[in-house]
Every structure is written in C-alpha cells, then in structure tokens.
Amino acid sequence: MSEFVSFLPAPGDAISSYDRTLPFSSQGDSIPHTFVEAMSVREEVFVKEQRVPLENELDADDPRSYHWVVYASVGTSSSPSQETRESARGRHDTEKGQTKQEQARRKSSTATKLAVGTIRLVPPPHPPHPEPGTHHKIDNAEAPAPAIEGHGNHETSMHDGREPYVKLGRLAVLAPFRGLGLARLLVNSALEWAAQNAETILPPPSPTSREQRKLAAGGGDADSGEDRWNGLVLVHAQTGVQKVWEKWGFVKDEGMGVWDEEGIDHVGMWRRVEVRTGDKRAP
C-alpha cells in the first residue's frame, strides 16, 4: 500500500461505542483513528451532500467490513472547504518542475495529511438483493443479513442466489479532490487486497461442518462452491455514476432492476476478480 492509503481490518467491537447520532468529531478516543477518518469523509459526502440521515450512515456492516482511507497532502492552514480541485491541480503542476528532493522538502515543511476518500468491503453474508422499485435505507441496511448457510439471496440475471460475494460500498471522495483518480485507487486497493485474502473474506468450514454437509447430501460430494469466495464482487451503484463503475470493469445486472436508497436510484453491478491463493501480503 502507498503511504497515502491506510487499511483497517474489520474493527469489530472496537467501534461498538461509536454513537451513530453524533458526528465523527464527537466520538470517543477508543474508536480507531482510521475509522473516524473514514467517517469524516462519509459524513461530508453522504450526510452533507446527499442528505442521508446521520443515524443511517453507520450500519451493522461497518464492524465486520474492511476499510480503506486515502489521504492528500495539503497546506497546514487549509481545510476541506478551503481546498479546491483547482488549487490541488495547481499544486501538482507546480511540483512538475521541481526535483523530488524539493517536493519532499516542501511537503515535510508545509503539508499535513488529510483524509479525502474512503471505501469499504463487506464480506459474506449479505441481506437479500433489493427488489426492483423498492425503497431502502443506504446499502439496504434495514434488511437482516442471513446466516452463512445458503447466503439467503434470490437469483438474478448475473447471480445464482447462492455463490458468495463481497460488496464494495461507501465509496466517497471529497468534492475538491474528485477527478484525480483517487476513487479508482481506492477500488483497486480493495480488489487487490481481496484477491490475495479469499480465506480471510470467507474462512473455510470446519471439518465437522463439512462432514455434516456430506451426511445431509446423502454421502455424496457436498462441495457446491458455496464454501469459497471465488472473486465475485457486487456494488450498489448510484445510477448517476454507473458509467464510472463500467470503466472499472463492472457490468450492470439487468435482473436486479432499479431501486431507491435514501432517495437515490441504484442498480446492481458485478465484477469478478482473479483469486490468488497462497499469495497473501500485508496491506
């Protein structure tokens, strides 16, 4: 990972005291710093820009999700509202004419690290796919997640309803820093990590569970492929950015139709990545 991208493994109970009714700046010191930074971006984009209720932004998937945060170097006197895309690009153009040593000296003396983008990856299991034309909280968060067995989804044009998948979500970049490739960086970081950590995403069943499945199958082969994550990835994409996800290799699932999350139309889009076993690297 770049020094400008932080990775947070599933925080679990470490965020159990996070108060969903309060902004990120009012949370206790026990909350992991990277998670608070992720929430700072999510609140700016989803709560302030897109009018998602603050209490809906944190959901039951956050403790079990993997989170990434991307940072930008900005002037110590700057704030997200003061920093504009033009100034960010202007700074980039200025640095083109500088040596690496001059750039490093400038950054070390005048810049600080600011969280400007985030994404999360939610492992199986997931709630059932939203039905076309229905209305939901953000990420269908009000639906209960099923048990691992069966995965609890219905069949669509691109999903058999049984194969385990991961879901990318909460992709957000602060407005002044859009158009600089940071969203793509976040998506690629999450997919690269997932491709190398399939057994972390969906641990293999215990020998006891395997034997029980074998008995339930009448002594035959109980391996249906539902015990492994084979690289299938879903996004609930806002229709306004569907073409962006297409550029990143995702394909719209026509069978999922269009549904509403927090007043914004969404579609389901899928991509499959190549899973690399035995090639785990630290993020």
Sequence and secondary structure as in RCSB ss.txt:
>XXXX:A:sequence
MSEFVSFLPAPGDAISSYDRTLPFSSQGDSIPHTFVEAMSVREEVFVKEQRVPLENELDADDPRSYHWVVYASVG
TSSSPSQETRESARGRHDTEKGQTKQEQARRKSSTATKLAVGTIRLVPPPHPPHPEPGTHHKIDNAEAPAPAIEG
HGNHETSMHDGREPYVKLGRLAVLAPFRGLGLARLLVNSALEWAAQNAETILPPPSPTSREQRKLAAGGGDADSG
EDRWNGLVLVHAQTGVQKVWEKWGFVKDEGMGVWDEEGIDHVGMWRRVEVRTGDKRAP
>XXXX:A:secstr
  TTEEEE   GGGGTT  TTS GGGS TTS HHHHHHHHHHIIIIIIIT   HHHHS TTGGGSEEEEEEEEEE
TT  TTT  HHHHHHHHHHHHTS HHHHHHHHHHHEEEEEEEEEEEE S       TT EESGGGTTS    TTT
TT    SS  S S  EEEEEEEE GGGTTSSHHHHHHHHHHHHHHH HHHHS    HHHHHHHHHHTTTS    S
TTS  SEEEEEEEGGGHHHHHHTT EE GGG EEEETTEEEEEEEEE    TT     
